[in-house]
Amino acid sequence: MKAFRCGDVVPGCARTFTGTENEILAEVAQHARHDHGLAEVPDALVTQVRSAMVPA
C-alpha cells in the first residue's frame, strides 16, 4: 500500500489517496480532470505523482 497527497504536487490541494500505485494513479487522473481541469494527465505529472508516493 502507498499514499499520495495531491498537495505535494499541487500546492493548496488537500486531497489524499491510498492504495496500490496503479489504483492511486487511476484516482489521481480522475481527480486531475474533475478538480483541476486537466483534460489529460501529462507524463511529467505522472512522474511527479509516482515520486511523491510514500508507504502507507
mmCIF file of the N, C-alpha and C atoms, coordinates in Angstrom:
data_MODEL
# 
_entry.id   MODEL 
# 
loop_
_atom_site.group_PDB 
_atom_site.id 
_atom_site.type_symbol 
_atom_site.label_atom_id 
_atom_site.label_alt_id 
_atom_site.label_comp_id 
_atom_site.label_asym_id 
_atom_site.label_entity_id 
_atom_site.label_seq_id 
_atom_site.pdbx_PDB_ins_code 
_atom_site.Cartn_x 
_atom_site.Cartn_y 
_atom_site.Cartn_z 
_atom_site.occupancy 
_atom_site.B_iso_or_equiv 
_atom_site.pdbx_formal_charge 
_atom_site.auth_seq_id 
_atom_site.auth_comp_id 
_atom_site.auth_asym_id 
_atom_site.auth_atom_id 
_atom_site.pdbx_PDB_model_num 
ATOM 1   N N  . MET A 1 1  ? 0.835   -1.178 0.000   1.00 0.00 ? 1  MET A N  1 
ATOM 2   C CA . MET A 1 1  ? 0.000   0.000  0.000   1.00 0.00 ? 1  MET A CA 1 
ATOM 3   C C  . MET A 1 1  ? 0.883   1.245  0.000   1.00 0.00 ? 1  MET A C  1 
ATOM 4   N N  . LYS A 1 2  ? 0.391   2.242  -0.730  1.00 0.00 ? 2  LYS A N  1 
ATOM 5   C CA . LYS A 1 2  ? 1.084   3.516  -0.806  1.00 0.00 ? 2  LYS A CA 1 
ATOM 6   C C  . LYS A 1 2  ? 0.089   4.638  -0.532  1.00 0.00 ? 2  LYS A C  1 
ATOM 7   N N  . ALA A 1 3  ? 0.626   5.824  -0.309  1.00 0.00 ? 3  ALA A N  1 
ATOM 8   C CA . ALA A 1 3  ? -0.204  7.003  -0.079  1.00 0.00 ? 3  ALA A CA 1 
ATOM 9   C C  . ALA A 1 3  ? 0.364   8.158  -0.892  1.00 0.00 ? 3  ALA A C  1 
ATOM 10  N N  . PHE A 1 4  ? -0.533  9.053  -1.279  1.00 0.00 ? 4  PHE A N  1 
ATOM 11  C CA . PHE A 1 4  ? -0.135  10.233 -2.047  1.00 0.00 ? 4  PHE A CA 1 
ATOM 12  C C  . PHE A 1 4  ? -1.003  11.400 -1.614  1.00 0.00 ? 4  PHE A C  1 
ATOM 13  N N  . ARG A 1 5  ? -0.357  12.555 -1.397  1.00 0.00 ? 5  ARG A N  1 
ATOM 14  C CA . ARG A 1 5  ? -1.068  13.793 -1.085  1.00 0.00 ? 5  ARG A CA 1 
ATOM 15  C C  . ARG A 1 5  ? -0.956  14.710 -2.296  1.00 0.00 ? 5  ARG A C  1 
ATOM 16  N N  . CYS A 1 6  ? -2.061  15.092 -2.873  1.00 0.00 ? 6  CYS A N  1 
ATOM 17  C CA . CYS A 1 6  ? -2.051  15.941 -4.058  1.00 0.00 ? 6  CYS A CA 1 
ATOM 18  C C  . CYS A 1 6  ? -1.320  17.250 -3.785  1.00 0.00 ? 6  CYS A C  1 
ATOM 19  N N  . GLY A 1 7  ? -1.429  17.755 -2.580  1.00 0.00 ? 7  GLY A N  1 
ATOM 20  C CA . GLY A 1 7  ? -0.770  18.995 -2.215  1.00 0.00 ? 7  GLY A CA 1 
ATOM 21  C C  . GLY A 1 7  ? 0.744   18.948 -2.337  1.00 0.00 ? 7  GLY A C  1 
ATOM 22  N N  . ASP A 1 8  ? 1.320   17.755 -2.385  1.00 0.00 ? 8  ASP A N  1 
ATOM 23  C CA . ASP A 1 8  ? 2.759   17.628 -2.590  1.00 0.00 ? 8  ASP A CA 1 
ATOM 24  C C  . ASP A 1 8  ? 3.151   17.990 -4.018  1.00 0.00 ? 8  ASP A C  1 
ATOM 25  N N  . VAL A 1 9  ? 2.177   17.965 -4.925  1.00 0.00 ? 9  VAL A N  1 
ATOM 26  C CA . VAL A 1 9  ? 2.424   18.293 -6.335  1.00 0.00 ? 9  VAL A CA 1 
ATOM 27  C C  . VAL A 1 9  ? 1.679   19.563 -6.730  1.00 0.00 ? 9  VAL A C  1 
ATOM 28  N N  . VAL A 1 10 ? 0.453   19.734 -6.206  1.00 0.00 ? 10 VAL A N  1 
ATOM 29  C CA . VAL A 1 10 ? -0.367  20.911 -6.498  1.00 0.00 ? 10 VAL A CA 1 
ATOM 30  C C  . VAL A 1 10 ? -0.603  21.652 -5.182  1.00 0.00 ? 10 VAL A C  1 
ATOM 31  N N  . PRO A 1 11 ? 0.181   22.689 -4.924  1.00 0.00 ? 11 PRO A N  1 
ATOM 32  C CA . PRO A 1 11 ? 0.042   23.410 -3.657  1.00 0.00 ? 11 PRO A CA 1 
ATOM 33  C C  . PRO A 1 11 ? -1.406  23.859 -3.403  1.00 0.00 ? 11 PRO A C  1 
ATOM 34  N N  . GLY A 1 12 ? -1.846  23.628 -2.165  1.00 0.00 ? 12 GLY A N  1 
ATOM 35  C CA . GLY A 1 12 ? -3.182  24.054 -1.772  1.00 0.00 ? 12 GLY A CA 1 
ATOM 36  C C  . GLY A 1 12 ? -4.242  22.980 -1.886  1.00 0.00 ? 12 GLY A C  1 
ATOM 37  N N  . CYS A 1 13 ? -3.942  21.873 -2.550  1.00 0.00 ? 13 CYS A N  1 
ATOM 38  C CA . CYS A 1 13 ? -4.923  20.795 -2.674  1.00 0.00 ? 13 CYS A CA 1 
ATOM 39  C C  . CYS A 1 13 ? -4.773  19.851 -1.486  1.00 0.00 ? 13 CYS A C  1 
ATOM 40  N N  . ALA A 1 14 ? -5.877  19.563 -0.807  1.00 0.00 ? 14 ALA A N  1 
ATOM 41  C CA . ALA A 1 14 ? -5.842  18.738 0.395   1.00 0.00 ? 14 ALA A CA 1 
ATOM 42  C C  . ALA A 1 14 ? -6.223  17.280 0.135   1.00 0.00 ? 14 ALA A C  1 
ATOM 43  N N  . ARG A 1 15 ? -6.476  16.903 -1.090  1.00 0.00 ? 15 ARG A N  1 
ATOM 44  C CA . ARG A 1 15 ? -6.937  15.547 -1.415  1.00 0.00 ? 15 ARG A CA 1 
ATOM 45  C C  . ARG A 1 15 ? -5.816  14.535 -1.190  1.00 0.00 ? 15 ARG A C  1 
ATOM 46  N N  . THR A 1 16 ? -6.156  13.397 -0.599  1.00 0.00 ? 16 THR A N  1 
ATOM 47  C CA . THR A 1 16 ? -5.194  12.324 -0.367  1.00 0.00 ? 16 THR A CA 1 
ATOM 48  C C  . THR A 1 16 ? -5.707  11.030 -0.989  1.00 0.00 ? 16 THR A C  1 
ATOM 49  N N  . PHE A 1 17 ? -4.792  10.137 -1.290  1.00 0.00 ? 17 PHE A N  1 
ATOM 50  C CA . PHE A 1 17 ? -5.111  8.861  -1.933  1.00 0.00 ? 17 PHE A CA 1 
ATOM 51  C C  . PHE A 1 17 ? -4.302  7.759  -1.265  1.00 0.00 ? 17 PHE A C  1 
ATOM 52  N N  . THR A 1 18 ? -4.910  6.585  -1.140  1.00 0.00 ? 18 THR A N  1 
ATOM 53  C CA . THR A 1 18 ? -4.233  5.415  -0.583  1.00 0.00 ? 18 THR A CA 1 
ATOM 54  C C  . THR A 1 18 ? -4.613  4.205  -1.411  1.00 0.00 ? 18 THR A C  1 
ATOM 55  N N  . GLY A 1 19 ? -3.639  3.349  -1.690  1.00 0.00 ? 19 GLY A N  1 
ATOM 56  C CA . GLY A 1 19 ? -3.897  2.128  -2.434  1.00 0.00 ? 19 GLY A CA 1 
ATOM 57  C C  . GLY A 1 19 ? -2.626  1.651  -3.104  1.00 0.00 ? 19 GLY A C  1 
ATOM 58  N N  . THR A 1 20 ? -2.788  0.788  -4.098  1.00 0.00 ? 20 THR A N  1 
ATOM 59  C CA . THR A 1 20 ? -1.634  0.371  -4.878  1.00 0.00 ? 20 THR A CA 1 
ATOM 60  C C  . THR A 1 20 ? -1.231  1.533  -5.778  1.00 0.00 ? 20 THR A C  1 
ATOM 61  N N  . GLU A 1 21 ? -0.042  1.452  -6.346  1.00 0.00 ? 21 GLU A N  1 
ATOM 62  C CA . GLU A 1 21 ? 0.408   2.519  -7.238  1.00 0.00 ? 21 GLU A CA 1 
ATOM 63  C C  . GLU A 1 21 ? -0.579  2.713  -8.388  1.00 0.00 ? 21 GLU A C  1 
ATOM 64  N N  . ASN A 1 22 ? -1.027  1.626  -8.994  1.00 0.00 ? 22 ASN A N  1 
ATOM 65  C CA . ASN A 1 22 ? -1.970  1.735  -10.118 1.00 0.00 ? 22 ASN A CA 1 
ATOM 66  C C  . ASN A 1 22 ? -3.310  2.313  -9.689  1.00 0.00 ? 22 ASN A C  1 
ATOM 67  N N  . GLU A 1 23 ? -3.791  1.929  -8.513  1.00 0.00 ? 23 GLU A N  1 
ATOM 68  C CA . GLU A 1 23 ? -5.054  2.483  -8.020  1.00 0.00 ? 23 GLU A CA 1 
ATOM 69  C C  . GLU A 1 23 ? -4.926  3.988  -7.792  1.00 0.00 ? 23 GLU A C  1 
ATOM 70  N N  . ILE A 1 24 ? -3.829  4.383  -7.189  1.00 0.00 ? 24 ILE A N  1 
ATOM 71  C CA . ILE A 1 24 ? -3.619  5.809  -6.933  1.00 0.00 ? 24 ILE A CA 1 
ATOM 72  C C  . ILE A 1 24 ? -3.536  6.580  -8.239  1.00 0.00 ? 24 ILE A C  1 
ATOM 73  N N  . LEU A 1 25 ? -2.782  6.078  -9.201  1.00 0.00 ? 25 LEU A N  1 
ATOM 74  C CA . LEU A 1 25 ? -2.653  6.777  -10.481 1.00 0.00 ? 25 LEU A CA 1 
ATOM 75  C C  . LEU A 1 25 ? -4.002  6.932  -11.177 1.00 0.00 ? 25 LEU A C  1 
ATOM 76  N N  . ALA A 1 26 ? -4.841  5.910  -11.116 1.00 0.00 ? 26 ALA A N  1 
ATOM 77  C CA . ALA A 1 26 ? -6.175  5.993  -11.735 1.00 0.00 ? 26 ALA A CA 1 
ATOM 78  C C  . ALA A 1 26 ? -7.032  7.038  -11.024 1.00 0.00 ? 26 ALA A C  1 
ATOM 79  N N  . GLU A 1 27 ? -7.001  7.040  -9.695  1.00 0.00 ? 27 GLU A N  1 
ATOM 80  C CA . GLU A 1 27 ? -7.787  8.013  -8.935  1.00 0.00 ? 27 GLU A CA 1 
ATOM 81  C C  . GLU A 1 27 ? -7.269  9.429  -9.137  1.00 0.00 ? 27 GLU A C  1 
ATOM 82  N N  . VAL A 1 28 ? -5.955  9.577  -9.201  1.00 0.00 ? 28 VAL A N  1 
ATOM 83  C CA . VAL A 1 28 ? -5.363  10.897 -9.407  1.00 0.00 ? 28 VAL A CA 1 
ATOM 84  C C  . VAL A 1 28 ? -5.740  11.437 -10.785 1.00 0.00 ? 28 VAL A C  1 
ATOM 85  N N  . ALA A 1 29 ? -5.748  10.581 -11.794 1.00 0.00 ? 29 ALA A N  1 
ATOM 86  C CA . ALA A 1 29 ? -6.124  11.018 -13.141 1.00 0.00 ? 29 ALA A CA 1 
ATOM 87  C C  . ALA A 1 29 ? -7.555  11.553 -13.143 1.00 0.00 ? 29 ALA A C  1 
ATOM 88  N N  . GLN A 1 30 ? -8.463  10.850 -12.491 1.00 0.00 ? 30 GLN A N  1 
ATOM 89  C CA . GLN A 1 30 ? -9.853  11.301 -12.407 1.00 0.00 ? 30 GLN A CA 1 
ATOM 90  C C  . GLN A 1 30 ? -9.938  12.608 -11.613 1.00 0.00 ? 30 GLN A C  1 
ATOM 91  N N  . HIS A 1 31 ? -9.233  12.681 -10.507 1.00 0.00 ? 31 HIS A N  1 
ATOM 92  C CA . HIS A 1 31 ? -9.207  13.889 -9.680  1.00 0.00 ? 31 HIS A CA 1 
ATOM 93  C C  . HIS A 1 31 ? -8.657  15.078 -10.474 1.00 0.00 ? 31 HIS A C  1 
ATOM 94  N N  . ALA A 1 32 ? -7.595  14.857 -11.225 1.00 0.00 ? 32 ALA A N  1 
ATOM 95  C CA . ALA A 1 32 ? -6.983  15.933 -12.009 1.00 0.00 ? 32 ALA A CA 1 
ATOM 96  C C  . ALA A 1 32 ? -7.963  16.483 -13.045 1.00 0.00 ? 32 ALA A C  1 
ATOM 97  N N  . ARG A 1 33 ? -8.737  15.596 -13.650 1.00 0.00 ? 33 ARG A N  1 
ATOM 98  C CA . ARG A 1 33 ? -9.736  16.032 -14.640 1.00 0.00 ? 33 ARG A CA 1 
ATOM 99  C C  . ARG A 1 33 ? -10.862 16.818 -13.972 1.00 0.00 ? 33 ARG A C  1 
ATOM 100 N N  . HIS A 1 34 ? -11.423 16.261 -12.913 1.00 0.00 ? 34 HIS A N  1 
ATOM 101 C CA . HIS A 1 34 ? -12.601 16.860 -12.294 1.00 0.00 ? 34 HIS A CA 1 
ATOM 102 C C  . HIS A 1 34 ? -12.305 18.078 -11.423 1.00 0.00 ? 34 HIS A C  1 
ATOM 103 N N  . ASP A 1 35 ? -11.219 18.019 -10.673 1.00 0.00 ? 35 ASP A N  1 
ATOM 104 C CA . ASP A 1 35 ? -10.964 19.082 -9.703  1.00 0.00 ? 35 ASP A CA 1 
ATOM 105 C C  . ASP A 1 35 ? -9.918  20.102 -10.141 1.00 0.00 ? 35 ASP A C  1 
ATOM 106 N N  . HIS A 1 36 ? -9.060  19.713 -11.084 1.00 0.00 ? 36 HIS A N  1 
ATOM 107 C CA . HIS A 1 36 ? -8.012  20.631 -11.529 1.00 0.00 ? 36 HIS A CA 1 
ATOM 108 C C  . HIS A 1 36 ? -8.151  21.016 -12.996 1.00 0.00 ? 36 HIS A C  1 
ATOM 109 N N  . GLY A 1 37 ? -9.179  20.489 -13.685 1.00 0.00 ? 37 GLY A N  1 
ATOM 110 C CA . GLY A 1 37 ? -9.474  20.897 -15.050 1.00 0.00 ? 37 GLY A CA 1 
ATOM 111 C C  . GLY A 1 37 ? -8.505  20.409 -16.111 1.00 0.00 ? 37 GLY A C  1 
ATOM 112 N N  . LEU A 1 38 ? -7.754  19.347 -15.819 1.00 0.00 ? 38 LEU A N  1 
ATOM 113 C CA . LEU A 1 38 ? -6.836  18.816 -16.821 1.00 0.00 ? 38 LEU A CA 1 
ATOM 114 C C  . LEU A 1 38 ? -7.566  17.824 -17.729 1.00 0.00 ? 38 LEU A C  1 
ATOM 115 N N  . ALA A 1 39 ? -7.546  18.064 -19.030 1.00 0.00 ? 39 ALA A N  1 
ATOM 116 C CA . ALA A 1 39 ? -8.175  17.143 -19.980 1.00 0.00 ? 39 ALA A CA 1 
ATOM 117 C C  . ALA A 1 39 ? -7.383  15.842 -20.050 1.00 0.00 ? 39 ALA A C  1 
ATOM 118 N N  . GLU A 1 40 ? -6.064  15.953 -19.986 1.00 0.00 ? 40 GLU A N  1 
ATOM 119 C CA . GLU A 1 40 ? -5.181  14.788 -19.987 1.00 0.00 ? 40 GLU A CA 1 
ATOM 120 C C  . GLU A 1 40 ? -4.112  14.996 -18.930 1.00 0.00 ? 40 GLU A C  1 
ATOM 121 N N  . VAL A 1 41 ? -3.631  13.908 -18.380 1.00 0.00 ? 41 VAL A N  1 
ATOM 122 C CA . VAL A 1 41 ? -2.587  13.987 -17.365 1.00 0.00 ? 41 VAL A CA 1 
ATOM 123 C C  . VAL A 1 41 ? -1.236  13.819 -18.077 1.00 0.00 ? 41 VAL A C  1 
ATOM 124 N N  . PRO A 1 42 ? -0.423  14.869 -18.078 1.00 0.00 ? 42 PRO A N  1 
ATOM 125 C CA . PRO A 1 42 ? 0.875   14.787 -18.752 1.00 0.00 ? 42 PRO A CA 1 
ATOM 126 C C  . PRO A 1 42 ? 1.812   13.774 -18.081 1.00 0.00 ? 42 PRO A C  1 
ATOM 127 N N  . ASP A 1 43 ? 2.697   13.189 -18.867 1.00 0.00 ? 43 ASP A N  1 
ATOM 128 C CA . ASP A 1 43 ? 3.657   12.215 -18.329 1.00 0.00 ? 43 ASP A CA 1 
ATOM 129 C C  . ASP A 1 43 ? 4.488   12.808 -17.197 1.00 0.00 ? 43 ASP A C  1 
ATOM 130 N N  . ALA A 1 44 ? 4.836   14.070 -17.321 1.00 0.00 ? 44 ALA A N  1 
ATOM 131 C CA . ALA A 1 44 ? 5.640   14.722 -16.274 1.00 0.00 ? 44 ALA A CA 1 
ATOM 132 C C  . ALA A 1 44 ? 4.889   14.737 -14.942 1.00 0.00 ? 44 ALA A C  1 
ATOM 133 N N  . LEU A 1 45 ? 3.577   14.918 -14.984 1.00 0.00 ? 45 LEU A N  1 
ATOM 134 C CA . LEU A 1 45 ? 2.781   14.911 -13.760 1.00 0.00 ? 45 LEU A CA 1 
ATOM 135 C C  . LEU A 1 45 ? 2.720   13.504 -13.165 1.00 0.00 ? 45 LEU A C  1 
ATOM 136 N N  . VAL A 1 46 ? 2.578   12.496 -14.007 1.00 0.00 ? 46 VAL A N  1 
ATOM 137 C CA . VAL A 1 46 ? 2.580   11.105 -13.533 1.00 0.00 ? 46 VAL A CA 1 
ATOM 138 C C  . VAL A 1 46 ? 3.902   10.808 -12.826 1.00 0.00 ? 46 VAL A C  1 
ATOM 139 N N  . THR A 1 47 ? 4.992   11.280 -13.388 1.00 0.00 ? 47 THR A N  1 
ATOM 140 C CA . THR A 1 47 ? 6.305   11.082 -12.779 1.00 0.00 ? 47 THR A CA 1 
ATOM 141 C C  . THR A 1 47 ? 6.373   11.762 -11.413 1.00 0.00 ? 47 THR A C  1 
ATOM 142 N N  . GLN A 1 48 ? 5.839   12.973 -11.315 1.00 0.00 ? 48 GLN A N  1 
ATOM 143 C CA . GLN A 1 48 ? 5.827   13.693 -10.030 1.00 0.00 ? 48 GLN A CA 1 
ATOM 144 C C  . GLN A 1 48 ? 4.995   12.942 -9.003  1.00 0.00 ? 48 GLN A C  1 
ATOM 145 N N  . VAL A 1 49 ? 3.836   12.432 -9.427  1.00 0.00 ? 49 VAL A N  1 
ATOM 146 C CA . VAL A 1 49 ? 2.957   11.697 -8.502  1.00 0.00 ? 49 VAL A CA 1 
ATOM 147 C C  . VAL A 1 49 ? 3.680   10.449 -8.013  1.00 0.00 ? 49 VAL A C  1 
ATOM 148 N N  . ARG A 1 50 ? 4.262   9.702  -8.920  1.00 0.00 ? 50 ARG A N  1 
ATOM 149 C CA . ARG A 1 50 ? 4.995   8.481  -8.510  1.00 0.00 ? 50 ARG A CA 1 
ATOM 150 C C  . ARG A 1 50 ? 6.099   8.812  -7.508  1.00 0.00 ? 50 ARG A C  1 
ATOM 151 N N  . SER A 1 51 ? 6.816   9.889  -7.754  1.00 0.00 ? 51 SER A N  1 
ATOM 152 C CA . SER A 1 51 ? 7.920   10.285 -6.875  1.00 0.00 ? 51 SER A CA 1 
ATOM 153 C C  . SER A 1 51 ? 7.429   10.711 -5.488  1.00 0.00 ? 51 SER A C  1 
ATOM 154 N N  . ALA A 1 52 ? 6.219   11.219 -5.413  1.00 0.00 ? 52 ALA A N  1 
ATOM 155 C CA . ALA A 1 52 ? 5.681   11.720 -4.144  1.00 0.00 ? 52 ALA A CA 1 
ATOM 156 C C  . ALA A 1 52 ? 4.946   10.653 -3.336  1.00 0.00 ? 52 ALA A C  1 
ATOM 157 N N  . MET A 1 53 ? 4.770   9.466  -3.906  1.00 0.00 ? 53 MET A N  1 
ATOM 158 C CA . MET A 1 53 ? 4.093   8.396  -3.164  1.00 0.00 ? 53 MET A CA 1 
ATOM 159 C C  . MET A 1 53 ? 5.005   7.891  -2.052  1.00 0.00 ? 53 MET A C  1 
ATOM 160 N N  . VAL A 1 54 ? 4.378   7.570  -0.920  1.00 0.00 ? 54 VAL A N  1 
ATOM 161 C CA . VAL A 1 54 ? 5.112   7.046  0.238   1.00 0.00 ? 54 VAL A CA 1 
ATOM 162 C C  . VAL A 1 54 ? 4.410   5.771  0.730   1.00 0.00 ? 54 VAL A C  1 
ATOM 163 N N  . PRO A 1 55 ? 5.108   4.921  1.454   1.00 0.00 ? 55 PRO A N  1 
ATOM 164 C CA . PRO A 1 55 ? 4.446   3.745  2.017   1.00 0.00 ? 55 PRO A CA 1 
ATOM 165 C C  . PRO A 1 55 ? 3.310   4.166  2.938   1.00 0.00 ? 55 PRO A C  1 
ATOM 166 N N  . ALA A 1 56 ? 2.204   3.452  2.853   1.00 0.00 ? 56 ALA A N  1 
ATOM 167 C CA . ALA A 1 56 ? 1.038   3.793  3.690   1.00 0.00 ? 56 ALA A CA 1 
ATOM 168 C C  . ALA A 1 56 ? 1.057   2.989  4.978   1.00 0.00 ? 56 ALA A C  1 
# 
